[in-house]
Amino acid sequence: MARPKGSKNKTGAEVKAQILAAYERIGGLHEFSEWARANRGEFYRMYAQLAPKELTADVHITSEVELTDEQLAAIATGSGSGASEAQGGAEEPSPVH
């Protein structure tokens, strides 16, 4: 029988917990780093499987006719953060590095 829509996958959570426990028992980050140095190709293949495959961006475009003279001056002089500040909001740090 399938689990109800929206419910958590308990088996997946248990497996993750077991993998984390095994990771800690075999040396944790130190041993994993040593393994990664010795097996770079395998490490990068694993990393590629775990890295996000899709990037989502929330873009707001403001026309210059919607900005005040002060906002345009701040953008022109580089003393503001651009459209984010022009829209009256604080700029959020990018989650992508």
C-alpha positions as CSV (number, residue, x, y, z in Angstrom):
1,M,0.0,0.0,0.0
2,A,1.3,3.5,-0.9
3,R,1.9,6.1,1.7
4,P,-0.6,9.0,1.8
5,K,0.2,12.0,-0.4
6,G,2.3,14.6,1.5
7,S,3.4,12.2,4.2
8,K,7.1,11.7,5.0
9,N,8.9,8.7,3.7
10,K,9.9,7.0,7.0
11,T,12.1,4.4,5.3
12,G,14.1,7.1,3.5
13,A,14.6,9.0,6.8
14,E,15.7,5.7,8.5
15,V,18.2,4.9,5.7
16,K,19.7,8.5,5.9
17,A,20.0,8.1,9.7
18,Q,21.8,4.8,9.3
19,I,24.2,6.1,6.6
20,L,25.0,9.1,8.9
21,A,25.7,6.8,11.8
22,A,28.0,4.6,9.6
23,Y,29.7,7.7,8.3
24,E,30.5,8.8,11.9
25,R,31.7,5.3,12.9
26,I,34.2,5.1,10.0
27,G,35.8,8.4,10.8
28,G,33.4,11.1,9.7
29,L,34.7,14.1,7.8
30,H,38.4,13.5,8.3
31,E,38.3,10.0,6.8
32,F,35.9,11.1,4.0
33,S,38.3,13.9,3.1
34,E,41.2,11.4,2.9
35,W,39.1,9.1,0.7
36,A,38.1,12.0,-1.5
37,R,41.7,13.0,-2.0
38,A,42.7,9.5,-3.0
39,N,39.6,9.0,-5.2
40,R,39.0,12.4,-6.8
41,G,37.1,11.1,-9.9
42,E,34.7,9.0,-7.8
43,F,34.3,12.0,-5.4
44,Y,33.4,14.4,-8.2
45,R,31.0,11.8,-9.7
46,M,29.2,11.6,-6.3
47,Y,29.2,15.3,-5.9
48,A,27.6,15.8,-9.4
49,Q,24.9,13.4,-8.4
50,L,24.1,15.3,-5.2
51,A,24.5,18.9,-6.4
52,P,21.3,20.7,-7.4
53,K,20.5,20.1,-11.1
54,E,18.3,23.1,-11.4
55,L,18.6,26.8,-10.5
56,T,15.6,28.9,-9.6
57,A,15.8,32.6,-9.8
58,D,13.2,35.2,-8.7
59,V,13.8,38.2,-11.0
60,H,12.0,41.6,-10.5
61,I,12.4,44.1,-13.3
62,T,11.6,47.8,-12.6
63,S,11.3,50.3,-15.4
64,E,13.3,53.5,-15.0
65,V,10.1,55.4,-15.3
66,E,8.9,53.8,-12.0
67,L,11.9,55.0,-10.1
68,T,12.3,58.3,-8.2
69,D,15.1,60.7,-9.0
70,E,16.9,59.7,-5.8
71,Q,16.6,56.0,-6.7
72,L,18.0,56.6,-10.2
73,A,20.9,58.7,-8.7
74,A,21.7,56.0,-6.2
75,I,21.9,53.4,-9.0
76,A,24.0,55.7,-11.2
77,T,26.5,56.5,-8.5
78,G,26.7,52.9,-7.3
79,S,25.7,54.0,-3.8
80,G,22.7,51.7,-3.8
81,S,22.1,48.1,-4.4
82,G,20.1,48.8,-7.6
83,A,16.6,47.6,-8.3
84,S,16.2,45.8,-5.0
85,E,16.7,49.1,-3.1
86,A,14.7,51.0,-5.7
87,Q,11.8,48.7,-4.9
88,G,12.1,49.5,-1.2
89,G,13.2,46.0,-0.3
90,A,16.4,44.7,1.3
91,E,18.6,42.7,-1.0
92,E,18.7,39.0,0.1
93,P,22.0,37.2,-0.2
94,S,22.2,34.8,-3.1
95,P,21.9,31.1,-2.1
96,V,24.2,30.1,-5.0
97,H,27.9,30.5,-4.5
